[in-house]
Structures are given as structure tokens and as C-alpha cells.
Amino acid sequence: MLFSSLTFMCLFLPIFLIIYFALPRLRNLALIAASLAFYAFGEPLWIIALIFSGTVSYIGGRVIEQCAVAGRKSQARAALVVSLALNLGLLVAFKYSAFLVETVNAVGGLSLAVPKLALPLGISFFTFQTLSYTLDVARGTVKAQRSAVKFFTYVTMFPQLLAGPIVRYADIETALTERSVTAQNLSDGITRFVTGLAKKVLLANAAGSAVTALLAPNLRQTVLGNWLGIIFYSFQLYFDFSGYSDMALGLAKMLGFDFKENFNYPYIAQSITDFWRRWHISLSSFFRDYVYIPLGGNRRHQLVNLLVVWLLTGLWHGASWNFILWGAYYGAVLILEKFVLKRVLDRVPRAVRHVYSLAVIIIGWAIFYFTDFAQLAAFFKVAFGGAPLSDFRAISTLTANLFLLIALIVAATPLPKLAAQKLRSHAAILEPLRNTALLLVCFAMLVGQSYSPFLYFRF
């Protein structure tokens, strides 16, 4: 899908931008057409699911608002339930039906036929986006969108369609009607887009190669190899996902939209609570606003609320027991931090807090990485001393990727951004030169690389 996405951008984006800038009154229609074409590169059939989700939410929002205005609260609630049920039913059918049937077969000793449905790209993202809109209309925090064109512009917008961030309707409601597209927006958007592309192509893909060399199945495991492999995976996942988010924010900026940040240097966190305020911010805020607070938040049943949110967070990432375990792991750690560790963490030096946070995060990514529990157990057994300390493969991989590891560490901090801002303030010409150079290097790398989709496309 990475190749298809870049093919789309190279072939259609310049033409699309010309039309977009030249015909202001047709911008929303042009954006819908381009978005559907973009989605069709990867999923020509399941574009039906995207349109179905948008249609259900558009009609649901209109009905909910009309019933609420007329004072028919029970009908408004019924319309909300139907809209949510259809959207969630779509998500469950495609993403979780096979997992549910396999679980029932395993528990009940049955042999029910397991559904084999291809997972539509980005279904978790666009479903949560439409859910947030419908819930906000029901709450009265936004007005239902009357224009189907404007609403489908919001639902199908290609910059964030496949891997987020999850954009709230309220954040771009005004821009759907009137937005400014300026030379500064275009310049800032290009810089952000190129930055994200470089994160994916130059950093995430390189880290992924090291992960394969260290954690591929049937390889001899060592303590150093396992820890080094999961550290590289931690960087791969971060630069892959934050790279896509940067590209989405950059493209949106070019089109006159301002999306909220989805990452804020999560690996400099001082606690796990801090980490989740910095990682995948749009998902964390979704569960906070639409699940945690409605369940009672901090006011009642706090422990239960936290566990529910984190089990759902784990399940959102995939229909597999390791993701549920991953969610439970973070739920337990956050509960422990909130009620036990907070006072301790407040007293220890920042370096200690940082090391503690990274250790918990890296262990969490190991749970996230291994979908097979036997492989996960074997990984931890080796990682905590159940095998030789090292071997030639682990040492040679570390040696070959030492400069990459240093680059990954530095790039995960605000230092590169601060340096770029300082250089730009002294010489504005450096920014277009930097963008051109990065683009050329990225495309040169892509020519020699094999197919490498964004990791979060599968969620």
C-alpha cells in the first residue's frame, strides 16, 4: 500500500492540487473524488464499507437532531442506538467475527465455520471518526451537517483516511465551509509531509530490517538479540505511525485544514501516564471522552473504568489475545501508577523516571509484537536470561546498525525540530533545499526497497 499511496500522490496529487486551487467552489467535490480514488488503490471493493459508514452516520445525525429539536428524546436515543449499532456492527463483522468464532470453537469444542473477510483499510479509524460525530450530535456539542457533500468530505478525506489521526468533526466543521489555502499553508504542509515521508522511508523501514534480522521466526535467540530486536521494533512502530501522521497533517495543511497533533515525542515521557498523553493522542482522547468519562471517569468505579478503557484499547488494535493482554498490561500499570507509584515517581530523579518509562514501554511493545503466546513466552524467557547472552548475529547486527540506532534515538527527541527551526530563522532558503534533498533520497530508497506498508494500515 505504500507504493500505491506514493503512486497516487505522484500521478494524481499535482493535478488534484491545480484543480483544488483553481476552482474554490468545487474543492469539496474534488477532495471526495480524490479520496475515493486514493482508497480504491488499496481497497476497490471495500470502498462500499466506507460509503456505508458515512451514509449511516449522515442520516443518523440528521434524524437525531430533528428528533431532539422536536422534543422526541426517545426517538433521538433510538436513532443514536441504530447508528452506533450499524457502525460498530460493520467493524465487528469485518475485524472481529473470525476471532469471536475461533474463540467460541476453542472454548466450546465446536467447529463452526470461521468467516474469511478481508479487513477494509483504515476501518477502525473511519468507524471511530463517524462514531465521534454521531455522539457529538446526540450530545448537542455540534450541529448535524445538512450538506452531504461537506459531510462526506469529512468522512473520506484521504490524508488521514487509512491510519489516522482520528479527526473530530468539531475540529474541522468551519473549514468544511470556508478555508484559506495560502502559500504559507502549502509551504508548511510540504515540510511536514516530507518530514513524515523521511521518518517512514529512512528510519522506520531501516529499523524494520533490523527487527527482521533479530526477531524473525526460527532464528537462534539470545538476550542481546531479543532486547535489541524489540528496541528496534519500538522505533520502527513510532516512526512508521508518527510518519504517517506527519504526512496526513502536512497534506491537510496544504488543503487548508488544521488537524490536531497525534504524537508529542512519547519516548521522552517521564511516566506511562505521560506516555499515553503523547502517543496516538487522537485515540487516547477518543476513549477518554466517549468511554472513560461517560462510565464515570474519576468520580465512580474508577478502577473498572480504567480496565474497560484499556481492554478496549487493546482490542481496537487487533482481533488477537496478545492485544487484549497488551491493553490489560497498560491498564494495570496505569492503575499502579495512579494509586501507588505516583508519589515515588515524583520524588526520584528525572533520569530514573525516564528509564522506568522506557522499560515498561519496551516490554509492552514485545507483547504487542508477538501475536503467538508461545513465541511471546519464549521471547521473555530468553530476554530475562534463559539463553546465551549474545552471538555473532546479534553483535554484527548491532555493529551494522549502530549509527542507525543513534539516529533513531536523536530523531525521537525534539532536537531535530529545534535545529531545523533555528536554521530556518537564519536562512529561509534552507527549508526548500532540505525538502528537495529529502524527497530525492526517499524516492531513491523506495526504488531499491521491497513492498513496505505502514504498520497501522492493518488496524
Phi, psi and omega in degrees: 000333177299314179298317180296318179298314181292325176300315178301312182298316182293319186275319189254330186299315179301317179295317179300316181295323177298312178297318184298317181283328186279333185236079185304325184287343181254012186299316181294318178297318178297322181291321177297314181298315180295322181293317179294323176295319179298314180295323182294338176300323182259325185222073182297329181280312189278014168298337176299320180296319179297313181293322178298313180300316179294319181295315178302316183287324178297310179295317180301317179298317180296315182294316180301314181294317180297318178294320180294318179296323181280358179081012180267076187295322181294322178290324176297317178295320179296318178296322177297314180299317180296316180297314180295319182295319180292317180291314178293325177297321176298314180296314181296317182300315184279320190264329190240352185298316180296318179298317181294317180293318178298321179294316178298318178299317182292318183285318186264001182064031183262176178224049178294148179294130181272123179299143179236078181255132175291138183279116177300137181301133173070015186298324179295324182286309183287334175293314179295329178293314179291325176298316181297322178297309182299318180293321179293323176296316180297325179283343183084012181278341172223157175271146178297138180282123181280329183276120177295326180296313180295321181294316180287339170298317178294314186290319190262359188311115192294332182305320184243016188294322190268329184212033173078188005291163175286112186264127176282141179302321182300331183286338181233013182304312181294318183294337178294333180265316183213123179216149180263134177243106187244168177297325179292319176301316181296316180296312180296321180294319178298316179300316181292320180297314181296322176300315179294319178298318179295321177302315182290307190284317186271329185252304184297315181294322178294318177297322179298324177297320178293322178299315180298320181293336185255328188242006179301144180303151176072007174273149176292127185265144174224164180301308181297316182298319181292313180294319179296320180297317182284334173293315176298322178295322178301318178287320179302312182297317181296309184287331175294309185285315179291331175296315177298318179299318177298317178297319179295314179296323179293314178298318178299320179299318178300329184269359177097011179253148176242107176271151176286153180297144179252345179220146178219066178049064185297334184278004170258011184298150179259358177195171178287326173301316178296320180301315182282353168275350184246338185258130177044059188300323183294326178286316179301316181290329177298308181294327177296312188279330187250353178233301187298308182293314177300329178288344181134345177055230179276353188279320181210147178053043187299316181299314179297318181299317180295317180295319178299313181299317185280332172293320177293322178298316177297314181295327179301326184284341179171155180272074182204147183293334179292329177289324175294318176298319178299317178295318178296322178301311180290325176300316180295317180296317181293323176295317178298318178298315186294321188254345184232308191277342187304314181295323179292314182297326180294339185262338185274161179298156181302322181298321179293316178299322181291316179297316177302314182297314181296322180297314179296318181296314182295319176298320177299320180291333174295317177298321181293323187287316187266108178282341179264123184295327179296317177294322178296315179297319179295321179300310183291325178300315179289315185302328181258031168104009183271028180195174177303152182298318183201174173209181184298321183297315181295316181294318181292324177294319177296315180298316182292335185245018183298314180293326175297316180299318178297316179298321179296317180297312181295316183293340179277001178249170178287357186302312180300320179295318179295320179295318180296320179295320180294316179296319181295324179292336180267329182208101185297334182294341182293330183294307177298327176295317179297316180298317180297316181297315180296319179299314180298316179295317181297314180293324176297319178293320182296326179299323183267354182264153175280174179307125184216087183288160173295136184300325186278000173297332183278358178258000000 
